[in-house]
């Protein structure tokens, strides 16, 4: 009886770990393929704040965004 409960708990823990790793990998792959923000969106955001961004500024922001993905 105790052995059965222990095996169920071990199975749940292993399943949770495998599920976490798989979902993390799938999300990273999805975000790399479909980034949530692009250069046009950054330009629009900076323009709405009242300044015209240079290409260098846009590239810097994109580099910072990609560092955290």
PQR file of N, CA, C, O and H, with PARSE charges and radii, in Angstrom:
ATOM      1  N   UNK A   1       0.814  -1.195   0.000 -0.4000 1.5000
ATOM      2  CA  UNK A   1       0.000   0.000   0.000 -0.0000 2.0000
ATOM      3  C   UNK A   1       0.859   1.261   0.000  0.5500 1.7000
ATOM      4  O   UNK A   1       0.660   2.147  -0.831 -0.5500 1.4000
ATOM      5  N   UNK A   2       1.795   1.345   0.910 -0.4000 1.5000
ATOM      6  CA  UNK A   2       2.673   2.502   0.980 -0.0000 2.0000
ATOM      7  C   UNK A   2       3.525   2.567  -0.294  0.5500 1.7000
ATOM      8  O   UNK A   2       3.799   3.644  -0.823 -0.5500 1.4000
ATOM      9  H   UNK A   2       1.956   0.625   1.585  0.4000 1.0000
ATOM     10  N   UNK A   3       3.927   1.408  -0.759 -0.4000 1.5000
ATOM     11  CA  UNK A   3       4.741   1.335  -1.987 -0.0000 2.0000
ATOM     12  C   UNK A   3       3.970   1.890  -3.180  0.5500 1.7000
ATOM     13  O   UNK A   3       4.541   2.594  -4.013 -0.5500 1.4000
ATOM     14  H   UNK A   3       3.704   0.534  -0.329  0.4000 1.0000
ATOM     15  N   UNK A   4       2.691   1.581  -3.270 -0.4000 1.5000
ATOM     16  CA  UNK A   4       1.870   2.080  -4.373 -0.0000 2.0000
ATOM     17  C   UNK A   4       1.728   3.605  -4.323  0.5500 1.7000
ATOM     18  O   UNK A   4       1.834   4.269  -5.354 -0.5500 1.4000
ATOM     19  H   UNK A   4       2.227   1.009  -2.594  0.4000 1.0000
ATOM     20  N   UNK A   5       1.494   4.152  -3.151 -0.4000 1.5000
ATOM     21  CA  UNK A   5       1.356   5.605  -3.000 -0.0000 2.0000
ATOM     22  C   UNK A   5       2.673   6.293  -3.345  0.5500 1.7000
ATOM     23  O   UNK A   5       2.682   7.333  -4.004 -0.5500 1.4000
ATOM     24  H   UNK A   5       1.408   3.612  -2.313  0.4000 1.0000
ATOM     25  N   UNK A   6       3.782   5.710  -2.898 -0.4000 1.5000
ATOM     26  CA  UNK A   6       5.094   6.264  -3.189 -0.0000 2.0000
ATOM     27  C   UNK A   6       5.370   6.265  -4.692  0.5500 1.7000
ATOM     28  O   UNK A   6       5.909   7.235  -5.224 -0.5500 1.4000
ATOM     29  H   UNK A   6       3.774   4.866  -2.362  0.4000 1.0000
ATOM     30  N   UNK A   7       5.009   5.202  -5.365 -0.4000 1.5000
ATOM     31  CA  UNK A   7       5.223   5.128  -6.818 -0.0000 2.0000
ATOM     32  C   UNK A   7       4.357   6.155  -7.557  0.5500 1.7000
ATOM     33  O   UNK A   7       4.801   6.741  -8.544 -0.5500 1.4000
ATOM     34  H   UNK A   7       4.571   4.414  -4.934  0.4000 1.0000
ATOM     35  N   UNK A   8       3.142   6.374  -7.091 -0.4000 1.5000
ATOM     36  CA  UNK A   8       2.267   7.375  -7.706 -0.0000 2.0000
ATOM     37  C   UNK A   8       2.860   8.771  -7.518  0.5500 1.7000
ATOM     38  O   UNK A   8       2.881   9.564  -8.460 -0.5500 1.4000
ATOM     39  H   UNK A   8       2.781   5.898  -6.289  0.4000 1.0000
ATOM     40  N   UNK A   9       3.335   9.075  -6.325 -0.4000 1.5000
ATOM     41  CA  UNK A   9       3.942  10.384  -6.069 -0.0000 2.0000
ATOM     42  C   UNK A   9       5.196  10.591  -6.912  0.5500 1.7000
ATOM     43  O   UNK A   9       5.394  11.669  -7.473 -0.5500 1.4000
ATOM     44  H   UNK A   9       3.318   8.431  -5.561  0.4000 1.0000
ATOM     45  N   UNK A  10       6.035   9.578  -7.005 -0.4000 1.5000
ATOM     46  CA  UNK A  10       7.244   9.678  -7.840 -0.0000 2.0000
ATOM     47  C   UNK A  10       6.859   9.884  -9.296  0.5500 1.7000
ATOM     48  O   UNK A  10       7.486  10.682  -9.993 -0.5500 1.4000
ATOM     49  H   UNK A  10       5.875   8.703  -6.550  0.4000 1.0000
ATOM     50  N   UNK A  11       5.848   9.183  -9.762 -0.4000 1.5000
ATOM     51  CA  UNK A  11       5.376   9.345 -11.144 -0.0000 2.0000
ATOM     52  C   UNK A  11       4.854  10.748 -11.401  0.5500 1.7000
ATOM     53  O   UNK A  11       5.120  11.324 -12.456 -0.5500 1.4000
ATOM     54  H   UNK A  11       5.339   8.535  -9.196  0.4000 1.0000
ATOM     55  N   UNK A  12       4.115  11.301 -10.453 -0.4000 1.5000
ATOM     56  CA  UNK A  12       3.602  12.665 -10.602 -0.0000 2.0000
ATOM     57  C   UNK A  12       4.729  13.692 -10.632  0.5500 1.7000
ATOM     58  O   UNK A  12       4.694  14.629 -11.429 -0.5500 1.4000
ATOM     59  H   UNK A  12       3.899  10.833  -9.596  0.4000 1.0000
ATOM     60  N   UNK A  13       5.714  13.524  -9.780 -0.4000 1.5000
ATOM     61  CA  UNK A  13       6.844  14.454  -9.741 -0.0000 2.0000
ATOM     62  C   UNK A  13       7.642  14.394 -11.043  0.5500 1.7000
ATOM     63  O   UNK A  13       7.996  15.428 -11.610 -0.5500 1.4000
ATOM     64  H   UNK A  13       5.743  12.762  -9.132  0.4000 1.0000
ATOM     65  N   UNK A  14       7.921  13.187 -11.507 -0.4000 1.5000
ATOM     66  CA  UNK A  14       8.662  13.037 -12.765 -0.0000 2.0000
ATOM     67  C   UNK A  14       7.844  13.601 -13.922  0.5500 1.7000
ATOM     68  O   UNK A  14       8.399  14.259 -14.802 -0.5500 1.4000
ATOM     69  H   UNK A  14       7.634  12.347 -11.047  0.4000 1.0000
ATOM     70  N   UNK A  15       6.547  13.357 -13.938 -0.4000 1.5000
ATOM     71  CA  UNK A  15       5.688  13.889 -14.990 -0.0000 2.0000
ATOM     72  C   UNK A  15       5.646  15.412 -14.982  0.5500 1.7000
ATOM     73  O   UNK A  15       5.634  16.037 -16.042 -0.5500 1.4000
ATOM     74  H   UNK A  15       6.095  12.822 -13.224  0.4000 1.0000
ATOM     75  N   UNK A  16       5.625  16.014 -13.795 -0.4000 1.5000
ATOM     76  CA  UNK A  16       5.617  17.473 -13.695 -0.0000 2.0000
ATOM     77  C   UNK A  16       6.929  18.056 -14.210  0.5500 1.7000
ATOM     78  O   UNK A  16       6.927  19.070 -14.907 -0.5500 1.4000
ATOM     79  H   UNK A  16       5.635  15.506 -12.934  0.4000 1.0000
ATOM     80  N   UNK A  17       8.041  17.424 -13.871 -0.4000 1.5000
ATOM     81  CA  UNK A  17       9.349  17.907 -14.339 -0.0000 2.0000
ATOM     82  C   UNK A  17       9.448  17.794 -15.852  0.5500 1.7000
ATOM     83  O   UNK A  17       9.881  18.738 -16.513 -0.5500 1.4000
ATOM     84  H   UNK A  17       8.042  16.600 -13.304  0.4000 1.0000
ATOM     85  N   UNK A  18       9.060  16.670 -16.401 -0.4000 1.5000
ATOM     86  CA  UNK A  18       9.110  16.482 -17.860 -0.0000 2.0000
ATOM     87  C   UNK A  18       8.172  17.463 -18.553  0.5500 1.7000
ATOM     88  O   UNK A  18       8.542  18.042 -19.574 -0.5500 1.4000
ATOM     89  H   UNK A  18       8.708  15.903 -15.864  0.4000 1.0000
ATOM     90  N   UNK A  19       6.977  17.661 -18.027 -0.4000 1.5000
ATOM     91  CA  UNK A  19       6.027  18.611 -18.604 -0.0000 2.0000
ATOM     92  C   UNK A  19       6.560  20.029 -18.588  0.5500 1.7000
ATOM     93  O   UNK A  19       6.378  20.769 -19.555 -0.5500 1.4000
ATOM     94  H   UNK A  19       6.676  17.190 -17.197  0.4000 1.0000
ATOM     95  N   UNK A  20       7.217  20.419 -17.505 -0.4000 1.5000
ATOM     96  CA  UNK A  20       7.803  21.757 -17.411 -0.0000 2.0000
ATOM     97  C   UNK A  20       8.885  21.951 -18.462  0.5500 1.7000
ATOM     98  O   UNK A  20       8.899  22.968 -19.155 -0.5500 1.4000
ATOM     99  H   UNK A  20       7.365  19.818 -16.719  0.4000 1.0000
ATOM    100  N   UNK A  21       9.788  20.994 -18.588 -0.4000 1.5000
ATOM    101  CA  UNK A  21      10.892  21.113 -19.544 -0.0000 2.0000
ATOM    102  C   UNK A  21      10.364  21.163 -20.970  0.5500 1.7000
ATOM    103  O   UNK A  21      10.829  21.973 -21.772 -0.5500 1.4000
ATOM    104  H   UNK A  21       9.777  20.168 -18.025  0.4000 1.0000
ATOM    105  N   UNK A  22       9.406  20.314 -21.297 -0.4000 1.5000
ATOM    106  CA  UNK A  22       8.851  20.282 -22.652 -0.0000 2.0000
ATOM    107  C   UNK A  22       8.117  21.584 -22.964  0.5500 1.7000
ATOM    108  O   UNK A  22       8.293  22.148 -24.044 -0.5500 1.4000
ATOM    109  H   UNK A  22       9.028  19.656 -20.646  0.4000 1.0000
ATOM    110  N   UNK A  23       7.297  22.065 -22.033 -0.4000 1.5000
ATOM    111  CA  UNK A  23       6.551  23.302 -22.300 -0.0000 2.0000
ATOM    112  C   UNK A  23       7.481  24.499 -22.407  0.5500 1.7000
ATOM    113  O   UNK A  23       7.228  25.397 -23.210 -0.5500 1.4000
ATOM    114  H   UNK A  23       7.154  21.607 -21.155  0.4000 1.0000
ATOM    115  N   UNK A  24       8.544  24.536 -21.624 -0.4000 1.5000
ATOM    116  CA  UNK A  24       9.522  25.623 -21.709 -0.0000 2.0000
ATOM    117  C   UNK A  24      10.212  25.615 -23.065  0.5500 1.7000
ATOM    118  O   UNK A  24      10.396  26.671 -23.671 -0.5500 1.4000
ATOM    119  H   UNK A  24       8.749  23.806 -20.971  0.4000 1.0000
ATOM    120  N   UNK A  25      10.593  24.442 -23.547 -0.4000 1.5000
ATOM    121  CA  UNK A  25      11.247  24.320 -24.851 -0.0000 2.0000
ATOM    122  C   UNK A  25      10.303  24.745 -25.974  0.5500 1.7000
ATOM    123  O   UNK A  25      10.712  25.457 -26.892 -0.5500 1.4000
ATOM    124  H   UNK A  25      10.443  23.585 -23.055  0.4000 1.0000
ATOM    125  N   UNK A  26       9.060  24.318 -25.905 -0.4000 1.5000
ATOM    126  CA  UNK A  26       8.087  24.675 -26.937 -0.0000 2.0000
ATOM    127  C   UNK A  26       7.840  26.177 -26.944  0.5500 1.7000
ATOM    128  O   UNK A  26       7.762  26.775 -28.017 -0.5500 1.4000
ATOM    129  H   UNK A  26       8.728  23.740 -25.159  0.4000 1.0000
ATOM    130  N   UNK A  27       7.716  26.801 -25.780 -0.4000 1.5000
ATOM    131  CA  UNK A  27       7.486  28.244 -25.723 -0.0000 2.0000
ATOM    132  C   UNK A  27       8.681  29.033 -26.244  0.5500 1.7000
ATOM    133  O   UNK A  27       8.503  30.030 -26.944 -0.5500 1.4000
ATOM    134  H   UNK A  27       7.780  26.315 -24.908  0.4000 1.0000
ATOM    135  N   UNK A  28       9.893  28.604 -25.914 -0.4000 1.5000
ATOM    136  CA  UNK A  28      11.081  29.293 -26.430 -0.0000 2.0000
ATOM    137  C   UNK A  28      11.123  29.220 -27.948  0.5500 1.7000
ATOM    138  O   UNK A  28      11.424  30.210 -28.614 -0.5500 1.4000
ATOM    139  H   UNK A  28      10.038  27.794 -25.346  0.4000 1.0000
ATOM    140  N   UNK A  29      10.820  28.047 -28.493 -0.4000 1.5000
ATOM    141  CA  UNK A  29      10.827  27.875 -29.943 -0.0000 2.0000
ATOM    142  C   UNK A  29       9.750  28.741 -30.594  0.5500 1.7000
ATOM    143  O   UNK A  29       9.990  29.343 -31.641 -0.5500 1.4000
ATOM    144  H   UNK A  29      10.575  27.243 -27.952  0.4000 1.0000
ATOM    145  N   UNK A  30       8.566  28.809 -29.982 -0.4000 1.5000
ATOM    146  CA  UNK A  30       7.470  29.617 -30.512 -0.0000 2.0000
ATOM    147  C   UNK A  30       7.820  31.098 -30.495  0.5500 1.7000
ATOM    148  O   UNK A  30       7.587  31.804 -31.476 -0.5500 1.4000
ATOM    149  H   UNK A  30       8.371  28.320 -29.131  0.4000 1.0000
ATOM    150  N   UNK A  31       8.384  31.574 -29.378 -0.4000 1.5000
ATOM    151  CA  UNK A  31       8.722  32.993 -29.273 -0.0000 2.0000
ATOM    152  C   UNK A  31       9.863  33.381 -30.203  0.5500 1.7000
ATOM    153  O   UNK A  31       9.912  34.516 -30.679 -0.5500 1.4000
ATOM    154  H   UNK A  31       8.573  31.001 -28.581  0.4000 1.0000
ATOM    155  N   UNK A  32      10.777  32.459 -30.469 -0.4000 1.5000
ATOM    156  CA  UNK A  32      11.853  32.744 -31.410 -0.0000 2.0000
ATOM    157  C   UNK A  32      11.292  32.836 -32.835  0.5500 1.7000
ATOM    158  O   UNK A  32      11.746  33.657 -33.632 -0.5500 1.4000
ATOM    159  H   UNK A  32      10.737  31.538 -30.083  0.4000 1.0000
ATOM    160  N   UNK A  33      10.312  31.999 -33.146 -0.4000 1.5000
ATOM    161  CA  UNK A  33       9.703  31.995 -34.479 -0.0000 2.0000
ATOM    162  C   UNK A  33       8.744  33.172 -34.661  0.5500 1.7000
ATOM    163  O   UNK A  33       8.691  33.763 -35.739 -0.5500 1.4000
ATOM    164  H   UNK A  33       9.942  31.332 -32.498  0.4000 1.0000
ATOM    165  N   UNK A  34       7.989  33.515 -33.620 -0.4000 1.5000
ATOM    166  CA  UNK A  34       7.005  34.601 -33.654 -0.0000 2.0000
ATOM    167  C   UNK A  34       7.292  35.582 -32.525  0.5500 1.7000
ATOM    168  O   UNK A  34       6.639  35.527 -31.483 -0.5500 1.4000
ATOM    169  H   UNK A  34       8.032  33.035 -32.744  0.4000 1.0000
ATOM    170  N   UNK A  35       8.247  36.469 -32.713 -0.4000 1.5000
ATOM    171  CA  UNK A  35       8.574  37.386 -31.615 -0.0000 2.0000
ATOM    172  C   UNK A  35       7.391  38.300 -31.291  0.5500 1.7000
ATOM    173  O   UNK A  35       6.660  38.718 -32.189 -0.5500 1.4000
ATOM    174  H   UNK A  35       8.778  36.514 -33.559  0.4000 1.0000
ATOM    175  N   UNK A  36       7.209  38.607 -30.013 -0.4000 1.5000
ATOM    176  CA  UNK A  36       6.058  39.405 -29.618 -0.0000 2.0000
ATOM    177  C   UNK A  36       6.183  40.873 -30.011  0.5500 1.7000
ATOM    178  O   UNK A  36       5.185  41.593 -30.020 -0.5500 1.4000
ATOM    179  H   UNK A  36       7.803  38.268 -29.283  0.4000 1.0000
ATOM    180  N   UNK A  37       7.389  41.327 -30.336 -0.4000 1.5000
ATOM    181  CA  UNK A  37       7.582  42.725 -30.704 -0.0000 2.0000
ATOM    182  C   UNK A  37       8.630  42.787 -31.816  0.5500 1.7000
ATOM    183  O   UNK A  37       9.597  42.026 -31.814 -0.5500 1.4000
ATOM    184  H   UNK A  37       8.200  40.742 -30.329  0.4000 1.0000
ATOM    185  N   UNK A  38       8.428  43.694 -32.753 -0.4000 1.5000
ATOM    186  CA  UNK A  38       9.384  43.836 -33.851 -0.0000 2.0000
ATOM    187  C   UNK A  38       9.818  45.293 -33.985  0.5500 1.7000
ATOM    188  O   UNK A  38       9.388  46.143 -33.206 -0.5500 1.4000
ATOM    189  H   UNK A  38       7.642  44.313 -32.754  0.4000 1.0000
ATOM    190  N   UNK A  39      10.665  45.581 -34.965 -0.4000 1.5000
ATOM    191  CA  UNK A  39      11.223  46.921 -35.124 -0.0000 2.0000
ATOM    192  C   UNK A  39      10.144  47.971 -35.399  0.5500 1.7000
ATOM    193  O   UNK A  39      10.225  49.091 -34.893 -0.5500 1.4000
ATOM    194  H   UNK A  39      11.014  44.890 -35.598  0.4000 1.0000
ATOM    195  N   UNK A  40       9.152  47.620 -36.184 -0.4000 1.5000
ATOM    196  CA  UNK A  40       8.067  48.567 -36.492 -0.0000 2.0000
ATOM    197  C   UNK A  40       7.325  48.967 -35.218  0.5500 1.7000
ATOM    198  O   UNK A  40       6.976  50.134 -35.039 -0.5500 1.4000
ATOM    199  H   UNK A  40       9.086  46.710 -36.594  0.4000 1.0000
ATOM    200  N   UNK A  41       7.084  47.999 -34.334 -0.4000 1.5000
ATOM    201  CA  UNK A  41       6.374  48.289 -33.093 -0.0000 2.0000
ATOM    202  C   UNK A  41       7.210  49.200 -32.186  0.5500 1.7000
ATOM    203  O   UNK A  41       6.672  50.089 -31.526 -0.5500 1.4000
ATOM    204  H   UNK A  41       7.367  47.050 -34.479  0.4000 1.0000
ATOM    205  N   UNK A  42       8.517  48.974 -32.160 -0.4000 1.5000
ATOM    206  CA  UNK A  42       9.392  49.825 -31.340 -0.0000 2.0000
ATOM    207  C   UNK A  42       9.401  51.243 -31.888  0.5500 1.7000
ATOM    208  O   UNK A  42       9.332  52.206 -31.123 -0.5500 1.4000
ATOM    209  H   UNK A  42       8.954  48.252 -32.696  0.4000 1.0000
ATOM    210  N   UNK A  43       9.487  51.378 -33.211 -0.4000 1.5000
ATOM    211  CA  UNK A  43       9.456  52.712 -33.827 -0.0000 2.0000
ATOM    212  C   UNK A  43       8.137  53.426 -33.511  0.5500 1.7000
ATOM    213  O   UNK A  43       8.131  54.613 -33.187 -0.5500 1.4000
ATOM    214  H   UNK A  43       9.543  50.596 -33.832  0.4000 1.0000
ATOM    215  N   UNK A  44       7.037  52.704 -33.605 -0.4000 1.5000
ATOM    216  CA  UNK A  44       5.728  53.304 -33.315 -0.0000 2.0000
ATOM    217  C   UNK A  44       5.631  53.727 -31.852  0.5500 1.7000
ATOM    218  O   UNK A  44       5.079  54.783 -31.544 -0.5500 1.4000
ATOM    219  H   UNK A  44       7.042  51.739 -33.868  0.4000 1.0000
ATOM    220  N   UNK A  45       6.165  52.905 -30.953 -0.4000 1.5000
ATOM    221  CA  UNK A  45       6.115  53.223 -29.529 -0.0000 2.0000
ATOM    222  C   UNK A  45       6.945  54.481 -29.235  0.5500 1.7000
ATOM    223  O   UNK A  45       6.500  55.364 -28.503 -0.5500 1.4000
ATOM    224  H   UNK A  45       6.614  52.047 -31.203  0.4000 1.0000
ATOM    225  N   UNK A  46       8.143  54.556 -29.805 -0.4000 1.5000
ATOM    226  CA  UNK A  46       8.991  55.725 -29.559 -0.0000 2.0000
ATOM    227  C   UNK A  46       8.402  56.975 -30.216  0.5500 1.7000
ATOM    228  O   UNK A  46       8.492  58.069 -29.659 -0.5500 1.4000
ATOM    229  H   UNK A  46       8.506  53.838 -30.399  0.4000 1.0000
ATOM    230  N   UNK A  47       7.813  56.821 -31.374 -0.4000 1.5000
ATOM    231  CA  UNK A  47       7.184  57.960 -32.042 -0.0000 2.0000
ATOM    232  C   UNK A  47       5.986  58.473 -31.249  0.5500 1.7000
ATOM    233  O   UNK A  47       5.747  59.679 -31.195 -0.5500 1.4000
ATOM    234  H   UNK A  47       7.740  55.932 -31.826  0.4000 1.0000
ATOM    235  N   UNK A  48       5.239  57.569 -30.639 -0.4000 1.5000
ATOM    236  CA  UNK A  48       4.086  57.993 -29.848 -0.0000 2.0000
ATOM    237  C   UNK A  48       4.511  58.754 -28.593  0.5500 1.7000
ATOM    238  O   UNK A  48       3.730  59.519 -28.028 -0.5500 1.4000
ATOM    239  H   UNK A  48       5.433  56.589 -30.683  0.4000 1.0000
ATOM    240  N   UNK A  49       5.760  58.537 -28.162 -0.4000 1.5000
ATOM    241  CA  UNK A  49       6.270  59.277 -27.013 -0.0000 2.0000
ATOM    242  C   UNK A  49       6.849  60.629 -27.432  0.5500 1.7000
ATOM    243  O   UNK A  49       7.348  61.379 -26.593 -0.5500 1.4000
ATOM    244  H   UNK A  49       6.394  57.916 -28.622  0.4000 1.0000
ATOM    245  N   UNK A  50       6.784  60.938 -28.719 -0.4000 1.5000
ATOM    246  CA  UNK A  50       7.179  62.264 -29.178 -0.0000 2.0000
ATOM    247  C   UNK A  50       8.602  62.387 -29.654  0.5500 1.7000
ATOM    248  O   UNK A  50       9.144  63.492 -29.687 -0.5500 1.4000
ATOM    249  H   UNK A  50       6.379  60.329 -29.401  0.4000 1.0000
ATOM    250  N   UNK A  51       9.228  61.282 -30.026 -0.4000 1.5000
ATOM    251  CA  UNK A  51      10.586  61.381 -30.546 -0.0000 2.0000
ATOM    252  C   UNK A  51      10.765  60.440 -31.725  0.5500 1.7000
ATOM    253  O   UNK A  51      10.196  59.349 -31.753 -0.5500 1.4000
ATOM    254  H   UNK A  51       8.788  60.385 -30.000  0.4000 1.0000
ATOM    255  N   UNK A  52      11.542  60.859 -32.678 -0.4000 1.5000
ATOM    256  CA  UNK A  52      11.801  60.037 -33.856 -0.0000 2.0000
ATOM    257  C   UNK A  52      13.064  59.230 -33.594  0.5500 1.7000
ATOM    258  O   UNK A  52      14.149  59.804 -33.497 -0.5500 1.4000
ATOM    259  H   UNK A  52      12.005  61.745 -32.656  0.4000 1.0000
ATOM    260  N   UNK A  53      12.946  57.915 -33.478 -0.4000 1.5000
ATOM    261  CA  UNK A  53      14.117  57.104 -33.149 -0.0000 2.0000
ATOM    262  C   UNK A  53      15.013  56.883 -34.374  0.5500 1.7000
ATOM    263  O   UNK A  53      14.534  56.765 -35.502 -0.5500 1.4000
ATOM    264  H   UNK A  53      12.065  57.449 -33.557  0.4000 1.0000
ATOM    265  N   UNK A  54      16.311  56.833 -34.124 -0.4000 1.5000
ATOM    266  CA  UNK A  54      17.244  56.479 -35.188 -0.0000 2.0000
ATOM    267  C   UNK A  54      17.297  54.956 -35.286  0.5500 1.7000
ATOM    268  O   UNK A  54      16.835  54.253 -34.388 -0.5500 1.4000
ATOM    269  H   UNK A  54      16.701  56.929 -33.208  0.4000 1.0000
ATOM    270  N   UNK A  55      17.855  54.463 -36.365 -0.4000 1.5000
ATOM    271  CA  UNK A  55      17.957  53.009 -36.545 -0.0000 2.0000
ATOM    272  C   UNK A  55      18.849  52.402 -35.456  0.5500 1.7000
ATOM    273  O   UNK A  55      18.616  51.276 -35.019 -0.5500 1.4000
ATOM    274  H   UNK A  55      18.231  55.034 -37.094  0.4000 1.0000
ATOM    275  N   UNK A  56      19.863  53.146 -35.023 -0.4000 1.5000
ATOM    276  CA  UNK A  56      20.756  52.665 -33.972 -0.0000 2.0000
ATOM    277  C   UNK A  56      19.988  52.449 -32.675  0.5500 1.7000
ATOM    278  O   UNK A  56      20.197  51.448 -31.989 -0.5500 1.4000
ATOM    279  H   UNK A  56      20.052  54.062 -35.378  0.4000 1.0000
ATOM    280  N   UNK A  57      19.099  53.381 -32.332 -0.4000 1.5000
ATOM    281  CA  UNK A  57      18.297  53.244 -31.111 -0.0000 2.0000
ATOM    282  C   UNK A  57      17.364  52.040 -31.201  0.5500 1.7000
ATOM    283  O   UNK A  57      17.195  51.300 -30.232 -0.5500 1.4000
ATOM    284  H   UNK A  57      18.930  54.194 -32.889  0.4000 1.0000
ATOM    285  N   UNK A  58      16.767  51.854 -32.366 -0.4000 1.5000
ATOM    286  CA  UNK A  58      15.863  50.713 -32.558 -0.0000 2.0000
ATOM    287  C   UNK A  58      16.647  49.410 -32.418  0.5500 1.7000
ATOM    288  O   UNK A  58      16.174  48.460 -31.794 -0.5500 1.4000
ATOM    289  H   UNK A  58      16.905  52.455 -33.153  0.4000 1.0000
ATOM    290  N   UNK A  59      17.846  49.368 -33.000 -0.4000 1.5000
ATOM    291  CA  UNK A  59      18.669  48.156 -32.898 -0.0000 2.0000
ATOM    292  C   UNK A  59      19.073  47.875 -31.455  0.5500 1.7000
ATOM    293  O   UNK A  59      19.120  46.718 -31.038 -0.5500 1.4000
ATOM    294  H   UNK A  59      18.231  50.140 -33.506  0.4000 1.0000
ATOM    295  N   UNK A  60      19.366  48.926 -30.694 -0.4000 1.5000
ATOM    296  CA  UNK A  60      19.730  48.738 -29.291 -0.0000 2.0000
ATOM    297  C   UNK A  60      18.562  48.142 -28.499  0.5500 1.7000
ATOM    298  O   UNK A  60      18.752  47.235 -27.690 -0.5500 1.4000
ATOM    299  H   UNK A  60      19.328  49.866 -31.034  0.4000 1.0000
ATOM    300  N   UNK A  61      17.372  48.651 -28.736 -0.4000 1.5000
ATOM    301  CA  UNK A  61      16.197  48.131 -28.029 -0.0000 2.0000
ATOM    302  C   UNK A  61      15.935  46.685 -28.428  0.5500 1.7000
ATOM    303  O   UNK A  61      15.615  45.857 -27.575 -0.5500 1.4000
ATOM    304  H   UNK A  61      17.217  49.388 -29.394  0.4000 1.0000
ATOM    305  N   UNK A  62      16.066  46.372 -29.719 -0.4000 1.5000
ATOM    306  CA  UNK A  62      15.858  44.986 -30.180 -0.0000 2.0000
ATOM    307  C   UNK A  62      16.889  44.049 -29.550  0.5500 1.7000
ATOM    308  O   UNK A  62      16.554  42.927 -29.172 -0.5500 1.4000
ATOM    309  H   UNK A  62      16.325  47.044 -30.412  0.4000 1.0000
ATOM    310  N   UNK A  63      18.124  44.496 -29.436 -0.4000 1.5000
ATOM    311  CA  UNK A  63      19.173  43.667 -28.846 -0.0000 2.0000
ATOM    312  C   UNK A  63      18.856  43.396 -27.379  0.5500 1.7000
ATOM    313  O   UNK A  63      19.055  42.284 -26.888 -0.5500 1.4000
ATOM    314  H   UNK A  63      18.395  45.408 -29.744  0.4000 1.0000
ATOM    315  N   UNK A  64      18.357  44.427 -26.677 -0.4000 1.5000
ATOM    316  CA  UNK A  64      17.984  44.225 -25.265 -0.0000 2.0000
ATOM    317  C   UNK A  64      16.811  43.256 -25.139  0.5500 1.7000
ATOM    318  O   UNK A  64      16.781  42.416 -24.239 -0.5500 1.4000
ATOM    319  H   UNK A  64      18.195  45.330 -27.075  0.4000 1.0000
ATOM    320  N   UNK A  65      15.850  43.381 -26.046 -0.4000 1.5000
ATOM    321  CA  UNK A  65      14.696  42.481 -26.012 -0.0000 2.0000
ATOM    322  C   UNK A  65      15.122  41.035 -26.269  0.5500 1.7000
ATOM    323  O   UNK A  65      14.642  40.116 -25.606 -0.5500 1.4000
ATOM    324  H   UNK A  65      15.874  44.063 -26.777  0.4000 1.0000
ATOM    325  N   UNK A  66      16.021  40.839 -27.232 -0.4000 1.5000
ATOM    326  CA  UNK A  66      16.451  39.477 -27.587 -0.0000 2.0000
ATOM    327  C   UNK A  66      17.316  38.855 -26.493  0.5500 1.7000
ATOM    328  O   UNK A  66      17.391  37.632 -26.371 -0.5500 1.4000
ATOM    329  H   UNK A  66      16.411  41.586 -27.771  0.4000 1.0000
ATOM    330  N   UNK A  67      17.960  39.696 -25.706 -0.4000 1.5000
ATOM    331  CA  UNK A  67      18.815  39.168 -24.636 -0.0000 2.0000
ATOM    332  C   UNK A  67      17.973  38.430 -23.598  0.5500 1.7000
ATOM    333  O   UNK A  67      18.434  37.456 -23.002 -0.5500 1.4000
ATOM    334  H   UNK A  67      17.899  40.689 -25.805  0.4000 1.0000
ATOM    335  N   UNK A  68      16.750  38.887 -23.384 -0.4000 1.5000
ATOM    336  CA  UNK A  68      15.895  38.282 -22.372 -0.0000 2.0000
ATOM    337  C   UNK A  68      15.023  37.174 -22.912  0.5500 1.7000
ATOM    338  O   UNK A  68      14.232  36.614 -22.153 -0.5500 1.4000
ATOM    339  H   UNK A  68      16.376  39.678 -23.868  0.4000 1.0000
ATOM    340  N   UNK A  69      15.119  36.834 -24.149 -0.4000 1.5000
ATOM    341  CA  UNK A  69      14.319  35.731 -24.723 -0.0000 2.0000
ATOM    342  C   UNK A  69      15.122  34.473 -24.798  0.5500 1.7000
ATOM    343  O   UNK A  69      14.618  33.446 -25.251 -0.5500 1.4000
ATOM    344  H   UNK A  69      15.762  37.288 -24.766  0.4000 1.0000
TER
END
